[in-house]
Amino acid sequence: MRLIKLFILLFIFSCQSPYQKGEKLFSQHCSNCHGAEAEGFRKLYPPITKDLYSTYSDKIVCIIRYGLNDSLVYNGIQYSSSMPGNDILSDIDIVNLKNYLDWKFLAENKYNSLPQVKKELVDCK
């Protein structure tokens, strides 16, 4: 009986779309600073909006892995808290997170692949 329950859980988890997996990763690793709905936190962490994300979307893989030390101004507010990198996330986690963020903020249903993200991570340095 235990084995059947385990199989069912594994099956359900494996059937999640990359967007659902990315949403879960966002909730676990990003929402503490950026908020559950990406609304930001005071003048410390900016909200993630379509405009802000589109500005950084081509660098988001590097930002997630290595962080961002530059302050930024968004909607007239200067956010000077640095964003730490996250070396806990695997490359496939970053793929799923990028897919979710692209879907949520760019309304793009394209699929970022693992080889593509690995190349972007190598190009960060």
C-alpha positions in Angstrom: 0.0 0.0 0.0 2.9 2.4 0.8 4.5 1.7 -2.5 1.3 2.5 -4.3 1.0 5.9 -2.5 4.6 6.7 -3.3 4.0 5.9 -6.9 0.9 8.1 -7.1 2.8 11.0 -5.5 5.7 10.6 -7.8 3.3 10.5 -10.8 1.5 13.6 -9.7 4.7 15.5 -9.1 6.2 14.5 -12.4 3.0 15.7 -14.3 3.4 19.3 -13.2 4.2 21.7 -15.9 7.4 23.7 -15.8 5.3 26.7 -14.9 3.8 25.0 -11.9 7.3 23.8 -10.8 8.6 27.3 -11.3 5.8 28.8 -9.3 6.6 26.5 -6.4 10.2 27.4 -6.6 9.3 31.1 -6.7 7.2 30.6 -3.5 10.1 28.8 -1.8 13.1 30.9 -2.8 11.9 34.3 -4.0 8.7 35.3 -2.2 10.5 36.0 1.1 11.9 39.2 -0.4 9.8 39.9 -3.5 6.4 38.9 -1.9 4.0 36.0 -2.6 2.5 38.0 -5.5 5.8 39.6 -6.5 4.6 42.9 -4.9 8.0 43.7 -3.4 8.9 44.8 0.1 9.0 48.5 0.9 12.0 50.2 -0.4 14.2 47.2 0.1 13.1 44.8 -2.7 11.3 45.9 -5.9 8.1 44.5 -7.1 8.5 42.2 -10.1 6.3 43.7 -12.8 6.1 43.2 -16.5 8.2 46.3 -17.2 10.9 45.5 -14.7 11.1 41.8 -15.6 11.3 42.6 -19.3 14.2 44.9 -18.6 16.1 42.1 -16.8 14.7 38.9 -18.5 17.7 38.3 -20.7 19.9 38.4 -17.6 17.5 36.6 -15.2 19.4 33.3 -15.2 22.6 35.0 -14.1 20.8 37.1 -11.5 19.1 34.0 -10.0 22.4 32.1 -9.8 24.9 34.9 -9.0 22.7 37.7 -7.6 22.6 41.4 -8.3 24.7 43.9 -6.4 23.7 47.0 -8.4 21.0 49.3 -7.0 18.1 50.0 -9.3 15.6 52.7 -9.7 12.0 51.6 -10.5 9.0 54.0 -10.6 11.1 56.7 -9.0 12.1 54.5 -6.0 15.7 53.5 -5.5 16.2 49.9 -4.3 19.7 49.5 -2.9 19.5 46.1 -1.2 21.5 43.6 -3.1 20.0 40.3 -4.3 22.0 37.4 -3.2 22.7 34.6 -5.6 21.2 31.2 -5.1 23.6 28.3 -5.6 21.1 25.9 -3.9 19.0 25.8 -7.1 19.9 23.3 -9.7 20.2 24.2 -13.3 16.8 22.5 -14.0 15.3 24.5 -11.1 16.5 27.7 -12.8 14.9 26.5 -16.1 11.6 26.0 -14.3 11.8 29.3 -12.5 12.7 31.1 -15.7 9.8 29.4 -17.6 7.4 30.5 -14.8 8.7 34.1 -14.7 8.5 34.4 -18.5 5.0 33.0 -18.5 3.9 35.3 -15.6 5.5 38.5 -16.6 6.0 38.3 -20.3 2.9 36.2 -21.1 5.2 34.0 -23.2 4.5 30.3 -23.4 7.9 29.5 -24.8 9.9 26.8 -23.2 13.4 27.5 -22.0 15.5 24.3 -22.2 18.2 23.0 -19.9 20.9 23.3 -22.6 19.9 26.9 -23.3 20.0 27.8 -19.6 23.3 26.0 -19.1 24.8 28.1 -21.9 23.5 31.3 -20.4 25.0 30.3 -17.0 28.4 29.7 -18.6 28.1 33.1 -20.4 27.5 34.9 -17.1 31.1 34.8 -16.1 
